[in-house]
Amino acid sequence: QAQLVESGGGLVQPGGSLRLSCAASASVSSFANIGWYRQAPGKERELVARIFRSGDTNYGDSVKGRFTISRDNVKNTVTLQMSSLESEDTAVYYCSGLFGGNRYWGQGTQVTVSS
């Protein structure tokens, strides 16, 4: 089993930056993939960014060029650096990873982009 705990959400102005962190109870490099999803009110949960065991990454179209995902294999954390934030980025952000054939989810952290 694996546990994922997010931190770093909050309120930020449009155009600002925010960094989210996900701490895993297992080695992050052992996840088949691990990353971030988000869900805005009234919308479906969508992929934001994920990183594969190989180190390859992929991003949702709406965040390409603005968000960067990275992995720290020593601290067992996955970080999402978000820049040029827009009101449309407001959502609950979830860390999620595929480990041992099962998908695990964190409890979520709220990100609000507003002036």
N, CA, C and O of each residue as an XYZ file, in Angstrom:
460
protein
N       0.840     -1.188      0.000
C       0.000      0.000      0.000
C       0.874      1.236      0.000
O       2.063      1.184      0.313
N       0.245      2.367     -0.365
C       0.957      3.631     -0.375
C       0.031      4.729      0.096
O      -1.174      4.697     -0.151
N       0.607      5.696      0.775
C      -0.150      6.868      1.190
C       0.457      8.098      0.557
O       1.676      8.212      0.427
N      -0.404      9.017      0.165
C       0.023     10.251     -0.484
C      -0.571     11.427      0.281
O      -1.769     11.453      0.562
N       0.264     12.391      0.614
C      -0.187     13.554      1.375
C       0.255     14.814      0.651
O       1.445     15.042      0.436
N      -0.738     15.638      0.274
C      -0.455     16.882     -0.452
C      -0.268     18.045      0.521
O      -0.774     18.032      1.644
N       0.462     19.033      0.060
C       0.603     20.285      0.798
C       0.909     21.397     -0.202
O       1.338     21.144     -1.327
N       0.677     22.637      0.239
C       1.081     23.784     -0.569
C      -0.038     24.540     -1.248
O       0.229     25.533     -1.925
N      -1.272     24.118     -1.099
C      -2.362     24.848     -1.728
C      -2.602     26.182     -1.042
O      -2.017     26.487     -0.003
N      -3.485     26.969     -1.659
C      -3.816     28.256     -1.063
C      -4.423     29.217     -2.060
O      -4.862     28.830     -3.143
N      -4.436     30.483     -1.666
C      -4.993     31.553     -2.494
C      -3.858     32.314     -3.169
O      -2.887     32.692     -2.513
N      -3.973     32.536     -4.456
C      -2.947     33.262     -5.201
C      -3.624     34.150     -6.229
O      -4.701     33.823     -6.728
N      -2.998     35.264     -6.542
C      -3.555     36.179     -7.533
C      -3.278     35.686     -8.952
O      -2.312     34.957     -9.179
N      -4.112     36.075     -9.897
C      -3.839     35.720    -11.301
C      -2.454     36.185    -11.722
O      -2.026     37.295    -11.407
N      -1.771     35.315    -12.437
C      -0.403     35.603    -12.851
C       0.648     35.163    -11.851
O       1.843     35.200    -12.146
N       0.214     34.749    -10.673
C       1.139     34.345     -9.634
C       1.587     32.909     -9.766
O       1.239     32.206    -10.715
N       2.374     32.491     -8.781
C       2.931     31.135     -8.772
C       2.618     30.447     -7.455
O       2.373     31.087     -6.433
N       2.635     29.135     -7.514
C       2.375     28.315     -6.330
C       3.039     26.978     -6.540
O       3.142     26.491     -7.666
N       3.486     26.390     -5.456
C       4.120     25.076     -5.556
C       3.388     24.088     -4.667
O       3.175     24.344     -3.482
N       3.010     22.974     -5.237
C       2.377     21.883     -4.501
C       3.379     20.758     -4.306
O       4.223     20.496     -5.163
N       3.267     20.106     -3.167
C       4.146     18.983     -2.878
C       3.318     17.775     -2.462
O       2.297     17.907     -1.786
N       3.769     16.613     -2.871
C       3.113     15.360     -2.513
C       4.160     14.455     -1.876
O       5.160     14.107     -2.504
N       3.923     14.081     -0.633
C       4.821     13.178      0.077
C       4.260     11.770      0.022
O       3.103     11.540      0.376
N       5.077     10.835     -0.419
C       4.642      9.450     -0.559
C       5.256      8.578      0.530
O       6.383      8.809      0.967
N       4.494      7.568      0.964
C       4.986      6.649      1.984
C       5.868      5.560      1.380
O       6.529      4.819      2.107
N       5.877      5.464      0.062
C       6.727      4.513     -0.648
C       7.662      5.278     -1.575
O       7.466      6.465     -1.835
N       8.664      4.592     -2.062
C       9.606      5.227     -2.969
C       8.879      5.743     -4.218
O       8.210      4.977     -4.911
N       9.015      7.035     -4.498
C       8.302      7.597     -5.645
C       8.799      7.005     -6.957
O       8.061      6.971     -7.941
N      10.024      6.547     -6.977
C      10.557      5.966     -8.207
C      10.000      4.569     -8.465
O      10.204      4.004     -9.539
N       9.293      4.010     -7.470
C       8.700      2.684     -7.658
C       7.279      2.754     -8.192
O       6.701      1.729     -8.553
N       6.711      3.955     -8.246
C       5.387      4.121     -8.837
C       5.501      3.988    -10.351
O       6.442      4.506    -10.953
N       4.558      3.301    -10.959
C       4.541      3.222    -12.424
C       4.390      4.629    -12.993
O       5.028      4.986    -13.984
N       3.550      5.407    -12.359
C       3.456      6.824    -12.634
C       2.843      7.509    -11.419
O       2.079      6.896    -10.673
N       3.172      8.753    -11.227
C       2.665      9.517    -10.094
C       2.575     10.972    -10.520
O       3.442     11.478    -11.232
N       1.513     11.640    -10.074
C       1.368     13.018    -10.512
C       0.160     13.690     -9.904
O      -0.279     13.363     -8.801
N      -0.364     14.641    -10.657
C      -1.410     15.520    -10.148
C      -2.622     15.534    -11.069
O      -2.511     15.577    -12.294
N      -3.776     15.494    -10.428
C      -5.051     15.680    -11.102
C      -5.763     16.835    -10.401
O      -5.396     17.213     -9.288
N      -6.751     17.376    -11.037
C      -7.521     18.439    -10.403
C      -8.999     18.318    -10.773
O      -9.371     17.761    -11.806
N      -9.812     18.862     -9.885
C     -11.249     18.860    -10.127
C     -11.826     20.194     -9.686
O     -11.748     20.574     -8.517
N     -12.409     20.895    -10.653
C     -13.077     22.157    -10.383
C     -14.559     21.881    -10.154
O     -15.071     20.859    -10.612
N     -15.251     22.767     -9.457
C     -16.682     22.570     -9.199
C     -17.465     22.367    -10.491
O     -17.353     23.152    -11.432
N     -18.255     21.306    -10.519
C     -19.087     21.033    -11.674
C     -18.366     20.437    -12.857
O     -18.962     20.253    -13.918
N     -17.087     20.130    -12.690
C     -16.303     19.553    -13.791
C     -15.738     18.204    -13.398
O     -15.655     17.861    -12.219
N     -15.349     17.443    -14.418
C     -14.739     16.145    -14.163
C     -13.279     16.313    -13.736
O     -12.630     17.313    -14.044
N     -12.795     15.323    -13.031
C     -11.392     15.329    -12.650
C     -10.537     15.171    -13.908
O     -10.852     14.368    -14.787
N      -9.463     15.939    -13.984
C      -8.613     15.894    -15.167
C      -7.142     15.796    -14.784
O      -6.725     16.214    -13.703
N      -6.376     15.232    -15.702
C      -4.944     15.133    -15.506
C      -4.308     16.515    -15.615
O      -4.605     17.286    -16.527
N      -3.421     16.809    -14.657
C      -2.618     18.026    -14.735
C      -1.214     17.682    -15.240
O      -0.743     18.226    -16.239
N      -0.570     16.778    -14.533
C       0.781     16.373    -14.932
C       1.131     15.086    -14.214
O       0.664     14.840    -13.102
N       1.943     14.277    -14.840
C       2.417     13.060    -14.195
C       3.813     12.729    -14.689
O       4.250     13.154    -15.759
N       4.491     11.950    -13.857
C       5.841     11.533    -14.195
C       5.893     10.011    -14.094
O       5.376      9.421    -13.145
N       6.517      9.393    -15.072
C       6.589      7.940    -15.136
C       7.866      7.451    -14.466
O       8.791      8.219    -14.205
N       7.886      6.143    -14.196
C       9.062      5.548    -13.576
C      10.321      5.861    -14.383
O      11.404      6.037    -13.826
N      10.162      5.925    -15.674
C      11.301      6.203    -16.565
C      11.815      7.634    -16.427
O      12.936      7.946    -16.830
N      10.973      8.502    -15.846
C      11.321      9.914    -15.766
C      10.598     10.752    -16.807
O      10.607     11.980    -16.736
N       9.977     10.095    -17.768
C       9.185     10.829    -18.752
C       8.004     11.515    -18.066
O       7.515     11.059    -17.033
N       7.563     12.606    -18.658
C       6.446     13.359    -18.109
C       5.395     13.617    -19.186
O       5.698     13.621    -20.379
N       4.172     13.828    -18.752
C       3.200     14.388    -19.663
C       2.267     15.327    -18.900
O       2.038     15.178    -17.699
N       1.739     16.297    -19.646
C       0.959     17.379    -19.071
C      -0.391     17.513    -19.773
O      -0.536     17.191    -20.952
N      -1.369     17.997    -19.016
C      -2.623     18.367    -19.634
C      -2.401     19.560    -20.557
O      -1.535     20.397    -20.302
N      -3.174     19.632    -21.613
C      -2.981     20.682    -22.610
C      -3.084     22.083    -22.011
O      -2.368     22.993    -22.429
N      -3.964     22.254    -21.043
C      -4.211     23.592    -20.511
C      -3.082     24.107    -19.620
O      -3.049     25.294    -19.297
N      -2.171     23.249    -19.223
C      -1.096     23.689    -18.315
C       0.289     23.619    -18.947
O       1.275     24.023    -18.330
N       0.368     23.116    -20.157
C       1.671     23.003    -20.816
C       2.351     24.365    -20.916
O       1.745     25.358    -21.317
N       3.616     24.381    -20.544
C       4.377     25.620    -20.595
C       4.237     26.476    -19.354
O       4.975     27.447    -19.185
N       3.300     26.130    -18.482
C       3.092     26.916    -17.259
C       3.419     26.118    -16.003
O       3.895     26.680    -15.017
N       3.171     24.826    -16.033
C       3.389     23.955    -14.877
C       4.557     23.015    -15.147
O       4.809     22.614    -16.284
N       5.264     22.673    -14.067
C       6.367     21.728    -14.178
C       6.292     20.724    -13.045
O       6.162     21.093    -11.878
N       6.376     19.456    -13.397
C       6.376     18.403    -12.386
C       7.794     17.875    -12.216
O       8.551     17.754    -13.179
N       8.135     17.563    -10.968
C       9.452     16.995    -10.703
C       9.345     16.000     -9.569
O       8.365     15.978     -8.825
N      10.365     15.182     -9.455
C      10.364     14.101     -8.483
C      11.677     14.111     -7.713
O      12.748     14.291     -8.294
N      11.589     13.917     -6.415
C      12.784     13.815     -5.570
C      12.819     12.399     -5.004
O      12.039     12.049     -4.118
N      13.730     11.600     -5.527
C      13.795     10.187     -5.137
C      14.388      9.973     -3.744
O      14.284      8.879     -3.188
N      14.995     10.989     -3.192
C      15.558     10.866     -1.838
C      14.487     11.219     -0.805
O      14.299     10.512      0.185
N      13.794     12.321     -1.059
C      12.753     12.755     -0.119
C      11.426     12.052     -0.358
O      10.504     12.145      0.452
N      11.344     11.340     -1.492
C      10.084     10.678     -1.873
C       8.946     11.675     -1.979
O       7.869     11.480     -1.414
N       9.201     12.731     -2.704
C       8.181     13.742     -2.949
C       8.050     14.010     -4.443
O       8.978     13.797     -5.223
N       6.887     14.476     -4.805
C       6.616     14.927     -6.165
C       6.107     16.359     -6.064
O       5.180     16.645     -5.305
N       6.701     17.233     -6.812
C       6.386     18.653     -6.728
C       5.769     19.143     -8.032
O       6.184     18.755     -9.124
N       4.776     19.999     -7.891
C       4.171     20.649     -9.053
C       4.400     22.148     -8.899
O       3.817     22.787     -8.023
N       5.243     22.695     -9.744
C       5.486     24.128     -9.758
C       4.533     24.759    -10.761
O       4.558     24.439    -11.949
N       3.692     25.658    -10.264
C       2.675     26.278    -11.106
C       2.986     27.762    -11.276
O       3.202     28.469    -10.291
N       3.010     28.229    -12.503
C       3.288     29.626    -12.796
C       2.210     30.173    -13.722
O       1.442     29.424    -14.325
N       2.173     31.495    -13.818
C       1.188     32.172    -14.683
C      -0.212     31.643    -14.433
O      -0.953     31.315    -15.361
N      -0.551     31.570    -13.164
C      -1.845     30.977    -12.792
C      -3.003     31.826    -13.270
O      -2.947     33.055    -13.296
N      -4.057     31.119    -13.648
C      -5.269     31.741    -14.166
C      -6.453     31.324    -13.302
O      -6.387     30.329    -12.580
N      -7.518     32.080    -13.381
C      -8.697     31.747    -12.583
C      -9.207     30.337    -12.922
O      -9.777     29.649    -12.076
N      -8.990     29.929    -14.164
C      -9.425     28.589    -14.587
C      -8.636     27.468    -13.918
O      -9.018     26.301    -14.003
N      -7.539     27.818    -13.255
C      -6.759     26.811    -12.542
C      -7.310     26.530    -11.151
O      -6.828     25.632    -10.460
N      -8.301     27.279    -10.746
C      -8.919     27.061     -9.445
C      -9.567     25.686     -9.393
O     -10.407     25.350    -10.227
N      -9.165     24.895     -8.401
C      -9.660     23.528     -8.291
C      -9.078     22.889     -7.032
O      -8.208     23.455     -6.371
N      -9.576     21.709     -6.723
C      -8.916     20.864     -5.739
C      -7.906     20.003     -6.500
O      -8.250     19.331     -7.472
N      -6.684     20.038     -6.049
C      -5.604     19.298     -6.699
C      -5.300     18.044     -5.890
O      -5.110     18.095     -4.674
N      -5.260     16.922     -6.593
C      -5.026     15.636     -5.970
C      -3.731     15.023     -6.470
O      -3.437     15.038     -7.666
N      -2.969     14.491     -5.542
C      -1.821     13.676     -5.923
C      -2.321     12.249     -6.104
O      -3.125     11.757     -5.313
N      -1.843     11.599     -7.139
C      -2.283     10.235     -7.415
C      -1.146      9.443     -8.037
O      -0.383      9.957     -8.855
N      -1.048      8.188     -7.636
C       0.003      7.354     -8.190
C      -0.443      5.922     -8.365
O      -1.313      5.425     -7.650
N       0.177      5.269     -9.338
C      -0.098      3.862     -9.635
C       1.033      3.034     -9.048
O       2.181      3.131     -9.483
N       0.696      2.217     -8.052
C       1.698      1.474     -7.292
C       1.202      0.059     -7.049
O       0.115     -0.133     -6.503
N       1.977     -0.919     -7.444
C       1.588     -2.307     -7.221
C       0.289     -2.684     -7.892
O      -0.429     -3.565     -7.418
N      -0.019     -2.018     -9.000
C      -1.240     -2.329     -9.730
C      -2.473     -1.611     -9.211
O      -3.563     -1.778     -9.758
N      -2.315     -0.822     -8.172
C      -3.432     -0.065     -7.596
C      -3.173      1.430     -7.721
O      -2.034      1.893     -7.671
N      -4.272      2.173     -7.886
C      -4.148      3.630     -7.940
C      -4.490      4.203     -6.564
O      -5.514      3.875     -5.963
N      -3.612      5.054     -6.099
C      -3.786      5.701     -4.796
C      -3.996      7.196     -4.982
O      -3.483      7.806     -5.920
N      -4.775      7.775     -4.049
C      -5.102      9.195     -4.101
C      -4.818      9.850     -2.760
O      -5.010      9.249     -1.704
N      -4.364     11.077     -2.822
C      -4.266     11.879     -1.620
C      -5.620     12.499     -1.304
O      -6.604     12.271     -2.008
N      -5.651     13.290     -0.229
C      -6.923     13.863      0.214
C      -7.275     15.138     -0.550
O      -8.413     15.604     -0.487
N      -6.317     15.696     -1.260
C      -6.573     16.889     -2.056
C      -6.186     18.167     -1.331
O      -6.213     18.240     -0.103
N      -5.826     19.172     -2.121
C      -5.508     20.485     -1.571
C      -6.129     21.542     -2.486
O      -6.068     21.440     -3.711
N      -6.722     22.549     -1.868
C      -7.445     23.567     -2.630
C      -6.479     24.622     -3.163
O      -5.630     25.137     -2.436
N      -6.630     24.926     -4.439
C      -5.917     26.037     -5.065
C      -6.959     27.008     -5.591
O      -7.823     26.638     -6.386
N      -6.872     28.246     -5.144
C      -7.806     29.273     -5.586
C      -7.030     30.426     -6.212
O      -6.151     31.010     -5.579
N      -7.360     30.746     -7.453
C      -6.701     31.848     -8.154
C      -7.729     32.967     -8.287
O      -8.710     32.852     -9.022
N      -7.481     34.038     -7.565
C      -8.448     35.129     -7.532
C      -7.780     36.409     -7.076
O      -6.840     36.386     -6.282
N      -8.273     37.525     -7.587
C      -7.754     38.813     -7.155
C      -8.589     39.364     -5.998
O      -8.305     40.450     -5.494
